[in-house]
Amino acid sequence: MMTGSKKSRPKLLAIASILTLALSACSSVNGDNKPDPAKSAESNSWQDTEKDQTYQRNQKRPHSLPAAALYAPADKEIYDAGERTAGSWFIVYAVPQADQADALREKLMSASGYVSDGETSTDAHGFVSAHYSKPGFTVLTVTAPDPQNAAGALLSLEIAAAAQE
């Protein structure tokens, strides 16, 4: 594997951090984020309120994601998905064995018509990223160790509509 360029590393680290935080937060977002009056003043700190929230994963393809943007395999369940902004989406797949992540990434990208830019990078934490593109869309894929399954991995796809000129 080649190491990534220095300009792609900050984006990879940001995505890896977001992915790690989202997965470790798979315990809560109640929506109101209000302190519980029943708790003492000492326990109403910001950190305590964060512990009380639950992150709700979305296991459905975002409705706003065009069908042409990404092949949807019928045999793979979405671990989490959503729309970041208009024209920017993410889909995460969990695989039970880490060595299956590369095969899934290649299957998704080739079936969707994407071409790799040939650059793959791996960071010190085991996160592997690769860039793909096709007319109208770009994808940054990040494979990360699954914090819920030591043998598994998570494959995150950051999909963006290409800017129209």
Stockholm file with secondary structure:
# STOCKHOLM 1.0

chainA/1-165         MMTGSKKSRPKLLAIASILTLALSACSSVNGDNKPDPAKSAESNSWQDTEKDQTYQRNQKRPHSLPAAALYAPADKEIYDAGERTAGSWFIVYAVPQADQADALREKLMSASGYVSDGETSTDAHGFVSAHYSKPGFTVLTVTAPDPQNAAGALLSLEIAAAAQE
#=GR chainA/1-165 SS CCCCCTTTHHHHHHHHHHHHHHHHTTTCCCSSCCCCTTSCTGGGSHHHHHHTCCCCCCCSCCTTSCGGGCCCCTTCCEEEEEEEETTEEEEEEEESSTTHHHHHHHHHHHHHTCEEEEEEEECTTSCEEEEEEETTEEEEEEEEEETTEEEEEEEEEEEEECCCC
#=GC SS_cons         CCCCCTTTHHHHHHHHHHHHHHHHTTTCCCSSCCCCTTSCTGGGSHHHHHHTCCCCCCCSCCTTSCGGGCCCCTTCCEEEEEEEETTEEEEEEEESSTTHHHHHHHHHHHHHTCEEEEEEEECTTSCEEEEEEETTEEEEEEEEEETTEEEEEEEEEEEEECCCC
//
